[in-house]
Amino acid sequence: MATLKDIEVAAAINILTAFAFFVAFAILRLQPINDRVYFPKWYLKGLRSSPLNSGAFVGRFVNLDFRSYIRFLNWMPAALQMPEPELIDHAGLDSAVYLRIYLVGLKIFVPITFLAFAIMVPVNWTNVTLEHSNLTYSDIDKLSISNIPIGSHRFWTHLVMAYVFTFWTCYVLKKEYEIVASMRLHFLASEHRRPDQFTVIVRNVPPDPDESVDELVEHFFLVNHPEHYLTYQVVYNANRLSNLVKEKKKLQNWLDFYQLKYSRNQSMRPSSKTGFLGLCGERVDAIDFYTSKIENLSEEIASEREKIISSPKSIMPAAFVSFKTRWGAAVCAQTQQSRNPTIWLTEWAPEPRDVYWDNLANPYVSLTIRKLIVAVAFFFLTFFFMIPIAFVQSLANIEGIEKAVPFLKPIIETIPKTIGVSIPMKATFFITYIMVDGWAGVAGEILRLKPLIIYHLKNFLLVKTEKDREEAMDPGTLGFNTGEPQIQLYFLLGLVYAVVTPILLPFIIVFFGLAYVVYRHQIINVYNQEYESAAAFWPDVHGRIIVALVVSQLLLMGLLSTKEAAQSTPLLLALPVLTIWFHIFCKGRYEPAFVRYPLQEAMMKDTLERAREPNLNMKGFLQNAYMHPVFKEGDDSESDVASGDGNQEPELVPTKRQSRRNTPLPSKHSGSVSSLPEVQEHAQLL
């Protein structure tokens, strides 16, 4: 069992470690040679120039201004100075809202900590339960619920505080949901024009024996959205081509390396072995070898690209469809397109940078089957896992064991008491974990040791021009997939131990405060966000905090049941019910702003844009926005990819079906126009 002295030693070690990281960062970031490592975002924006190009020779690499070292912690207040609206304009709404998760942690836990230390700690401390027990404990454990005797009326305090903490948490979550929803709508209304605002992704395009997918897509949307449809881009299965392009880039990097090596020492041409990883095989001229491989691969890429473009089998039953207005895209994305709800499925297209092209090649049916397989596997895994659990539980049933082995009855009856006392005392482990992962870990994030080493290795080995130096920068990005779950763990720990062992709360607060400052600095100076979702992730953040809150309530009920608090425990049953009801309320009240785009907002934005830019070439803006990146590698490949014509208005697409009905607009193939009754009849056939 960790003692108070152990906690103090661990705190001292982690505080010193974090401080050492901050000092190292403060020194390294001042050196001109590291400027691109610690301020890459400003270089990418074109607002910062390299200090290596001016000044004395030594001063280009080492900062000789010793006064700057005295203010080594001035980056902290500087990180807090940028107002939130300016931060949104600088880094995007996703980054600003991500920081608000840390603020939510502070808003929740700072008042809870004051209440817990003012009320809970005295109630727990003024008992002698642990002193009269046979358990090993520390002074910290005397501050927990473990120090309350079994059946004590003092548990009413914990019950009341559980309600207070729950209501306060829900209040903060509601206010924050309201704020973020408002920020999202304002951001969508004021942000610059983006392709995803006008585009939907269409899946499950039904097969047709007489028309190809691209003809079918254009035909369908000209008929059903004649006033707003603009252009389309079909989805190709270009995974093999993508792999070839990636392989070519790897080979090109090796060729650049050997050419650079030769340019520095032209007395001898570099050589390489042709076998595995260059460790075995025939030794050949490295430049000629990689040049030849790249030429062969380029021919293979050209052949594969032509094969994809010319083969209808390469076109997937999906497409990106763009509209003339946001209003038209919103109507299409948020409505059912066919009387058959399983075909022509539409949803908002992600931002082009956020498209995972490899997955688009998977048929929609295949994705559905995969989800089903995972769900079935999860069910059977859970079901069969319950069998050994049920067996163990049958052995662990106290009454059953007492009947089977009566002589163990005295021992079995210390068990619930031990559990009720020991669980809260595990807080010391999590305190240590928070200090290591939350304090020292966050401080290590700002040091950027790995990007620093990689940058200088690239700079020494590969950089030949200023462009090469820019490409050697690795600004990184906010890791939503790893960072957000870590934050949720701290919410869970704080909510679980707020009533049980309040001493953990100050450590949680330090984490949220420190992380807020560090990541705000990184967002301003370092990270270059890959895409922008306009805070679409917030409903998930809200839901996970609600889950943590419910888990804390259930654990408290179980804990009080072992403490024989028979009168107070049943009253906790209302808390999970009220919390779930609150979540349902928030889901219905605020979540629509994150999954649907109000038509009123779309129309307003379209009207303002038409007034400001009456001659805007929207089709030219959207034409190639969702073209697969591998088709942009070639010089002339873009003109051959199946998409809407970038120089013409939407025209008639003559159907090849037996009905021979046409759309009401002139066809780029035939130029004919059908009568209105024929159009209506054809629309009914669709």
N, C-alpha and C positions, 0 to 999 in steps of 0.2 A: 504494500500500500504506500503510495506516494505521500510524503510528509510535506509540511509547509516549507521546510528547508529545501526539499527537492524542487518544489515549484519555484522557489526563489532563485535557485541555481539555474533551472531551465529558463526562467524569464531573463536572468542576467545574460546567459549565453546567447539567446535569440535576439535580445535587444542590442547586444554588442555586434552580433552578426549583421543585423539589419543596418546598424549605424555604419559598420565597415563598408557595406555595399553602397550606402548613400555617399560616403566620403570618396570611395573609388569612382563612382559615377560622376560626382562633382568634379573630380580632377580630370578624368578621361574626356568628359564632354567639352572641357575648355581647350583641349588640344586641337589645333587646326587640322591635323592629320585624321582626326576622328569625326570631323564635322558632318560628313555624309552619313555616318552611322547613327548619330544622335539627333540629327535634324533633317532626315530625308524628305519629310513631307513638304518642307519649304522649298527644297530643290525641285521636287516634282511639280510644284505650283509655279516655279520660275521666279520665286521671290527671294532667293538667297543665292549668293555667288560664293565660289570656293575661296577660302582664305589662302590656299596654297599658291595662288597666282599673283600674290602681291606681298610686299614687305621684304625684309631681310631673309637670307637663306634659312638661318636657324629658326627665325620667327614663323616661317611657313609651316613648320612641323611641331614646334613646341611653343606654348603660350608663355611669353616672358613677362607678362604683366602680373606681378605678384599680388597686386591689390585685388585682382579678380578671385584669387584663391581664398581670400578672407571671407568673401560673400559666397561661400560654397553651397549654402542652403537656400539661396535666393530663388531657386527654381520652384520651390514650394509655393510661396505667395504668387509668383508669376503664373503658375498653373491655375490659380483660382481667380485671376483678374479678368479673364475673357468672359464677357456676359454670355448667357445661354443662347440668345438669338444669334450672336456673332459666331458662337461655337457651332450652331446648326448650319449656318452658311459656310463655315470653314470645313467641317468634317461630316456633315449630314445628320439627319434626324436619328438614324440608327445608333450612332455613336453617342449622341446626347442623351437618348433615352436609356441606353445601356448604363450610362453613369447614374441615371436616376434610380437604378436598382440598388446601388450602394446608398443613395440618399434615403430610399425607403427603409433600408436596414437601420440607418441612424434614426429616422423618424419613429420607427417602431420600438427600438430597443433602448434608446436613451431615456424616455419617460418610464418605460417598464423597469429599467435598472434603478432609477431613483425610488420608485414605489417598492420594488423588491427589497432594496437595502433599508428603506425606512420602516417597512412592515414585516416582510417575510424573514429577514435575517434575525431580528430580535426574537421573533416567535420561535425560530429553530434553535437559536443559540441558548436560550434560557431553559434548557432541559438537560437531563443527565442520563438519557437512554444509552448512549454509546459508552459512557463511563461504566455503566453496570452490565454491559454486554461482554461476550467473549471474543468480539471481533477486533481486528487491528484497524485503527482509525487514526486520522490526523486532525489537527485543529480546523482544517478546511471542512472536513466532513461534519463537524459540529454545527456548521452553518446550513446544512442541508436538511431535508425532510426526514432523513434517517435518524435524526436526533429526537424526533417526536415519538413518544411512547404509543404503543398499540392501543387503539380505541380511544385516543385522546380527543377532547372537544376542540383542541387547537386546529384540527384538520378543517374546521369550518373556515378558518382564515385562508387556507390554500384553495378551498372551493370558491370562495368569494373572489380571490385574486385571479383564479383561472377565468372567471367570467369577465373581470375587469380587463385582463390582458387580451382576451378574445375580442371583446367589443372595441378596444383601442386598435388592435391590429386590423380588424374589419373596417374601421373608420378610416385609417390611413390608406388601406388598399382601395377603398371606394373613391376617396379624394384623388388618389394618384391615377386611378383608372380614368377618372373624369378629365384630369389634366392632360394625360397622354393622348386620350381620344381627341381632345380639342387641339393639341399640338399636331396630331396626325392630319386632321382635316385642314388646319391652317397651312401645313406644309404642302399638302397635295394641291391646295388652291393657289399657292404662291410659288411653287417650285418651277423650274424651267421645263420646257417641253421635253418629254422623253418618249421613246418608241413604245414602251409598255403601257403608256396611258391611252394609246390608240389601238392596242393589239390584244387579241385573244388567242389562246391555243385551242385548237379543235382536235378532238380525239374520236376514235371509233367512226371514222368515215366509212360508210357502208360500201362494200364492193359492188361494182357495176360491170357487167360483161361488155358494155358498149363504150364506156368512157374510162379514161385513166383517172387517177386520183386528183391530179392537178386540174383537169377539165371539170371533174365532178365538184371540186371545192369552189371553183370560180362560178360555175353554173348555179350551185345551190345558193350562194350568197348574193349573186346578182338578182335572183328571183325573190329571196326572202328578206334581203336588206338592200333594195335597189337604190334608196336615197343616200345611204351612208357607207356602203361597201367601197373600198378603195383598191386594195391589192392583197396578195397572199404570197406565202413562201412555204412550199411543201417541205416535209421532213424526210431527209434521206438517211438510209442506213450506211453511214460513212465511217463506221468504226475501224474497218481495216485500213482505209485511207488515212484516218487519223493516226493510227499506230505507225504507218509508214512515214508520215510527216514528222512525228516525234523522233523516230529513228534517224531521219535525215538531220534533224537539229542536233542530235547527239554526235553524229559523225562530223557535222560542221564545226562543233565545238572542238573536237579533237584536231581537225584540220587547222582551225585558227590557232590552236595551241602550238602545233608544230611549225606553222608558218611564222608565228611570233618568235619561237625559239630559234628558227633559222635566221630571222632578220637581226637578232642580237648577236649571232655568231655564224657568219657566212663561210667560215673556213671549213665547215663540215656539215653536210645535210643530215637531218635527224632520221633515225631508223626506228623500226618497230617490228615486233613479231606478230604474225597473222593469227596465232592461236588464241586460246581462251584468255581473256583479260590481258593480252599482250605478253603472256608469261611463257608461251611455248609456240612452236611452229617455225616457219621460215622467216628469217629476218629480211625485211624489204625497206625500200625508201618510204618513209612515213607519209610525206607529202603526196607522192605519186599514188600511194596505196589508198589514202582516204579520198583523194580527188577522184580516182577511178570508182570507188564504192559510191560516192555521192552522185556521180554521173549516172551510174546504173540505177541507183535508187530513184533519181529524178525521172528517168524514163519509166520506171515501174509506177511511180506516183501519177505521171501523166496518163498512163494507160488505165490505171484504176479509176482516176477521175473521169475519164471518158466513158468507161464501162458503167459507172454509177449514173452518169447523166443520161446515157442512152438506154439504160435498162429500166423498164417500168417496175420490175421486181424490187428495185432499190428504193422505190418510193414507199414510205410507210403510210398507213391510214391515219395520218395526222398532218396538221398544217398550222402555221401562224397566219392569222387573217387580220389585216389592218383596216381601219375605218377612217373616214374623213374627219370625224369628230370624236371627242371623248364620250359624248352622249351616246353615239351609235355603238361604240365599243362597250359602254356600260350596260346598255340594253341587251346586247348579244351575250356578254359574259354572265349576266345574272338572270337569264331566262332560258326556258326549255325550247330547243330549236325544232324538235320533231315530235309528232304524236307518239313515236316510239322513244321512250326515255333512255334507251340504252345506246342510241346512235346520235351522232352529231353533238357530242358532249363538249361544252364550251366552259372555259374559265379564264380568268385574267392571265395573260402571259407574264412570266417573270421578266425582270430586266434582262436585256441581252447578256450582260456580264454574269448573270446568275443562272444561265441555262447550262444544265449538265447534259451535254450533247450525247454522250454514250448511252444514257438511259432513255433518250428519246427514240432510239432505235428499237427499244423493246416494245412489242405490241401491247396495247392497253389490256387485252385479254390475258396476255402473259403476266403483266403486272398484277392483275386481279388474282390470277391463280397462285402467284408467289405469296401474296398476302394471305390467301386461304391456307396455303401449306404452312406458313409460319404460325398462323392462328391454331391450326390443328396440332402442329408439333408442340406449341406452347401448352395446349390443353392436355395432351397426353403426358408431357413432361411433368406438369403440375399434378395430374391425376396419379401417375405412378409414383411420384415423389411423396404423395400423401400416404401411400401404403406403409412405407417404413416409419413415417412420422406418426401415423396412427398406432403402429405397433409400439413405438417408443413411448407414446403418450399413455397407452394402456398400462405400460410398466410404471410410468411416472404418476399414475393416478394414485393420490395419497390414500384414499379409502380402500382402493383395491389392494394396494400393497399391505396395508394394515391388516386386512383380512387374510391375505396369503401368508404373510410372515409377521405374526403378532409381536414377536420379540423386538422388531424394529420400530414399533410404535413410538417410543420416546424420542428416537432420533428423527423420525419422519415429521413429528409435530414441531422442531426448530427450523425446519426448512422454510415455510412461508415467512416466518419472522426474518430469517436470514436474507431471503430475496428482497423483502421490503426494505431492509436496511442497506443491502449491498448495492442495489441498482443505482441509487443516487450517488453513492460514493465513487462510481466510475467516472464522475465528472473530471477528476484529476487527469485522467488519460486524455480526454478531449481538450482540456486546457493546454496540455503540452502539445497536442496536435495543432491547435490553433496557432500557438506561438511559432511552431516550426513551419507549417504550411502557409499560414495566413500572414505572419509578420515577416519572417526571413524570406519566405517564398515571394511575396509581393515586392519586397525590396530587391530581390534578385532579378525580378522582371525588368526593372528600370535600368539595370546594369547592362543588359543586352550583350552578355559575354559571347554567346555563340555567334550572333550576327557580326560582332566586332572582329572575331578571329577569322570568320569566313571572308569578310570584306577585305581584310588586309592580305589574306592568302590570294584572293582573286586579283587584288591590286598589284601584288608582286609578280604573279605568274601569268596573268592573262590580259591585264589592262594595257592597251596600246594607245588609245585615243580617249578624248574626253567623253565620247559616247560610251565607250567600254566602261569607263569609270561610273557613269550613271547607271548602266545595266548591272554593275556589281553591287549596287545598293540593294538592300533587302529591308524595306520599311516594315514588312509584316502587316498584320491586320488583327482586329479584335477576334479572338477565337470564341465565337458564340457557342460552338459545339463543346468546348471544354471549360471555358470560363463561367458560363451561366450555370451549369450543373454544380460547379464548385461553390458558387454563391448560394445556391439552394441548400447545400449541405449546411452552411452556416446559419441560414434561416431555420432549418430543422433543429440544429443543436440549440440555438437560442430559445426557440419556442418550447422545446421539450424541457430544458433545464431552467426556464424562467421561474417556474413554481417549485421545481424539485430541488435545484441547487443554484441559487442566484449568483454565487460567486463567479460563475462562468461568464456572466453577461459583460463585465468590463472588458474582457479579452475579445469578445465578439465586437464590441463597439470600436476598439482600437483597430481591428481588422477592417471594418467597413470604412472608417475614417481614413486610414492609411491607403487602402486600395483606391478610394475615391480620388485622392490627391495624385497618386502615382498614375492611374489610368487616364486621368484628365490631362496630365502632362504628356503621356504617350500619344493620346488622341490628337493633341494640338501639334506636337512636333514630330511624331514618328509614324504612326500607323497610317496606311493608305487603304481605306476601306474598298473592298473589291466590288461591292454592289450596295444598293440602297433599297430597303423594303418598306421604308416609311413607318418603322416601328411595328411592323406586322407581328412581331414575336411577343408583344406585350400580353395578349391573352394567355399565352403559355406560362409566362412569368407569374401572372396573377394566379392561375390555376395551381401551379406548383407550390406557391406559398400557402394556398388554401389547403392543399394536401398535407403540408408540413404542420399546419395548425390542427387539422383533424387527427393526425398521428399523435401529436402531443397530448391532445385531449383523451384519446383512447389509452395511451400509456399511463396517463395520470389516473384514469379509472381503474386500470389493472393494478397500479401501484397501491392506491388507497384500499382496494379490495384485500390486498395482503396485509394491510395495517388494521383491518377490522373496523374501518370507518363506515359502519353499516348505515348510519343515518345520512351522512353527507354524500356518499358515493352515488346513490341513485339519482341525485339531482344533477350530476354531471352528464346524464344521458341526453339532456336537452341541448348541450353545447354542440355536439357534432351535427345534430339536426338543424339548429339555427345557423351554423356555419355553412352547411351545404345549401340551405335555403338562400343565404346571402350570396353564395357563388352563383346560384341559378339566377338571382335577381340581376347581378352584375353582368352575367353572360347575356341576358336578354336586353339590358339597358345600354351597355357600352360596346359589346363585341361586334354588333353589326357595322360599326365604324371601321373595323379592322378587316372585315371580310367582304363588305359591299361598298360600292362607291355611289353616294347619293346623286340621283339624276339632276337635282337642283344645282349641286356644286359643279357637275360636269357641264351643264348648259351655261352656267355663269362663266366658267373658265373659257369655254369655246367662244362665247360672245365677245369677251374681252380680247381674246386672241385675234378674232376676225377684224375687230376694230383697229387693233394696233398693227397687224400685219395682213392687210387685205390681199396682197400678192404672194403670200407664202406658198411655196411648192411643197405641199404636204406629201405628195407621192414620191418626190425625190428624197425627202427626209426619211421615209419609211421603207423605201424599196428594198434595200439590202441590209436593214437593221438586224434581221433574224436569219441571215444567210450563215450556214455552217462555216466556221473559221477556216476549215481546210480548203474550201472553195475560193477563199480570198488569197491563197498562196500563189496561184498562177496569175499570169498576166491577163488572159482572156477568158478565164473560166467563168467569171461572173455572168457574162452574157448568155451562157448556155444553160445555167441553172433554171429549173422550172419555177418561175414566179411571175407575178403580174408585170405587164409592160410598164416600164418607168416613164415613158414619154407619152402615153395615151390615157384618156379617161376610160373608166370601166365600160366595156362594150359587150355586145351580145355574144354569148357562147353557144354555138349550135349544138344541140344534143344529138347524140348518135343512137338514142333509143328509138324504139319502134313508133312512139307517139309523134316524133319529129316536131315537138313543140319547142319554141324558142323563147328567150327572155325578151322583155319589152324594149331593150336597148339595142342599137346597131351592133352587129357582130363584126369583130375584126377579121373574121374568116369569110363571111358571106355578105355582110352588110345589110341583110334583110331585117325587117321588123315585123313581129307578129302582132296580131290584133289582141285587144284586151281580154276577150273571152277565152282565147287560146292560152293566154298567160295564166288566167285564173284556173283554167282546167289543169294546166301543167303544174301549177303550185299545189293543187290538190293531190296530184299524183305523187309529188314529193312528200 
